[in-house]
Amino acid sequence: MIPARQNGSSIMPGKINPVIPEVVSQVAYLIIGHDYTITMAAEAGQCEEYIEKSVGISTALCPYIGYAKSAEIAKKSLKTGISVKELVLEECLLKEEELKEILKSEKMTQPMREKVMKAVS
């Protein structure tokens, strides 16, 4: 039996409104909607576009060009509106092939312990 959480109908005394299951359903529908929205954006290529325009990708460059240079590139990108990728190539910090490999979304979401440890030491 469902515990009484909210009064039922005035016409039907003793009725229990199933508020908890209804709320759980609403939350589930919201999560499904968010998931679907992200899926559609990914299929349309919007996620890749956001990544390429993001100054945050400079973080992925730290193990390769160092923190100071990555921070400098990020600041310059914000100031000028030129993408991080363009600035890295413009300043000849990395070759285009290297940069593409480093900025692959699959690679950026996997741990890079060895490279980070080299950069720190």
C-alpha positions as CSV (number, residue, x, y, z in Angstrom):
1,M,0.0,0.0,0.0
2,I,1.2,3.5,-0.9
3,P,1.7,5.7,2.2
4,A,-0.5,8.8,2.4
5,R,1.6,11.8,1.3
6,Q,-1.1,14.1,0.0
7,N,-4.9,14.3,0.6
8,G,-6.9,12.8,-2.2
9,S,-10.1,14.0,-3.7
10,S,-12.8,15.7,-1.6
11,I,-15.4,13.6,-3.4
12,M,-13.5,10.3,-2.6
13,P,-12.5,10.4,1.1
14,G,-9.5,8.1,1.8
15,K,-8.2,8.3,-1.7
16,I,-4.4,8.6,-1.8
17,N,-2.8,10.6,-4.7
18,P,0.3,8.9,-6.0
19,V,2.5,12.0,-5.8
20,I,5.8,10.1,-5.4
21,P,5.5,7.9,-8.4
22,E,4.3,10.9,-10.4
23,V,7.3,12.9,-9.4
24,V,9.7,10.0,-10.2
25,S,8.1,9.8,-13.7
26,Q,8.4,13.5,-14.3
27,V,12.1,13.4,-13.3
28,A,12.7,10.4,-15.6
29,Y,11.0,12.2,-18.5
30,L,13.2,15.3,-17.9
31,I,16.4,13.2,-17.9
32,I,15.3,11.4,-21.1
33,G,14.6,14.7,-22.7
34,H,18.0,16.1,-21.8
35,D,19.7,12.9,-23.1
36,Y,17.8,13.1,-26.3
37,T,18.7,16.8,-26.8
38,I,22.4,16.0,-26.3
39,T,22.1,13.1,-28.7
40,M,20.6,15.3,-31.4
41,A,23.2,18.0,-30.9
42,A,26.0,15.4,-31.2
43,E,24.4,14.0,-34.4
44,A,24.2,17.5,-35.9
45,G,27.9,18.1,-35.2
46,Q,27.3,20.9,-32.7
47,C,29.4,19.3,-30.0
48,E,32.4,19.2,-32.2
49,E,31.9,22.8,-33.1
50,Y,31.6,23.9,-29.5
51,I,34.8,22.0,-28.7
52,E,36.7,23.7,-31.5
53,K,35.6,27.2,-30.5
54,S,36.2,26.6,-26.8
55,V,39.2,28.2,-25.0
56,G,39.0,25.2,-22.7
57,I,40.8,23.0,-25.2
58,S,44.0,24.9,-24.3
59,T,44.0,22.7,-21.2
60,A,44.6,19.6,-23.4
61,L,47.7,21.3,-24.7
62,C,49.4,21.7,-21.4
63,P,51.3,18.4,-21.5
64,Y,52.6,19.3,-25.0
65,I,53.4,23.0,-24.8
66,G,53.4,23.6,-21.1
67,Y,51.0,25.4,-18.8
68,A,52.4,28.9,-19.2
69,K,52.1,28.8,-23.0
70,S,48.7,27.2,-22.9
71,A,47.4,29.9,-20.6
72,E,49.0,32.6,-22.8
73,I,47.3,31.0,-25.9
74,A,43.9,30.9,-24.0
75,K,44.1,34.5,-23.0
76,K,45.1,35.6,-26.5
77,S,42.2,33.6,-27.9
78,L,39.8,35.3,-25.6
79,K,41.2,38.7,-26.4
80,T,41.4,38.4,-30.2
81,G,38.6,36.0,-30.9
82,I,41.0,33.8,-32.9
83,S,40.6,30.1,-32.1
84,V,43.1,28.2,-29.9
85,K,43.9,25.9,-32.8
86,E,44.6,28.8,-35.2
87,L,46.9,30.5,-32.6
88,V,48.9,27.3,-31.9
89,L,49.4,26.8,-35.6
90,E,50.2,30.4,-36.2
91,E,52.9,30.4,-33.6
92,C,54.3,27.1,-34.8
93,L,53.9,25.5,-31.4
94,L,52.7,22.2,-32.9
95,K,52.3,20.7,-36.4
96,E,48.8,20.5,-37.7
97,E,48.8,16.7,-37.6
98,E,50.0,16.7,-34.0
99,L,47.3,19.2,-33.0
100,K,44.6,17.2,-34.6
101,E,45.7,14.1,-32.8
102,I,45.9,15.9,-29.4
103,L,42.5,17.5,-29.8
104,K,40.6,14.4,-30.8
105,S,37.6,14.3,-28.5
106,E,38.2,10.6,-27.7
107,K,41.8,11.4,-26.7
108,M,40.8,14.3,-24.5
109,T,38.4,12.2,-22.5
110,Q,40.9,9.5,-21.7
111,P,43.5,9.7,-18.9
112,M,47.0,10.9,-20.0
113,R,48.9,10.2,-16.8
114,E,52.3,9.5,-18.5
115,K,52.3,12.8,-20.5
116,V,51.0,14.8,-17.6
117,M,53.8,13.4,-15.3
118,K,56.4,14.3,-17.9
119,A,55.1,17.9,-18.2
120,V,55.1,18.3,-14.4
121,S,58.6,17.0,-13.9
